């Protein structure tokens, strides 16, 4: 069965949609804060990430211990046998399950922050931007650390970085849309599209032929 391709009009009309669905706007611009903030702001952001990660761990440890007191003893550890862990969890009440889930999240946060506290600033900032890593700005940690010195400054620097990156991403996407519309509206763009389709189909290259405009003498 022959593949059905969109007509030139359909292909041209889909220019904007093809750009906006190709990737997220943020994927069109660099990720690092160094591309959007002044060098001194980046340095301060790095410093605060490491500093607050170190200061946060004792607070998390205290909260983990408090939550553990609300759970049946003994609370499973990394050395607890799987069968014993399952039996312990099955016996939990609804409220105890919520407590255990929060305690687990805080333990994970303490581990993540421990790595960040020992890291060099560049590595720490990379973790800070990762959605899979808990940091001092993660909601579960933030609620405990709102009074830490420097937290608000780090929060504001991060918000500024996110805002500038998002603005740059939108500008890049709009520029890409404009370029795609320009290309798909041109004879040259259509000729390249026909060649691309021919390569995909395994057939010979298809060339777009354009009828030259008639001169005044020809129409006379």
Secondary structure, DSSP 8 states (H G I E B T S, - for coil): -------HHHHHHTHHHHHHTTS-GGGGS---GGGTS-HHHHHHHHHHHHHHHHHHHHHHHHHHHHHHTTS-SS---TTS-HHHHHHHHHT--HHHHHHHHHHHHHHHHHHHHHHHHHS-HHHHHHHHH-TTS--TTSHHHHHHHTTSTTHHHHHHHHHHHHHHHHHHHHHHHHHHHHHHHHHHTSHHHHHHHHHHHHHHHTS------------HHHH-
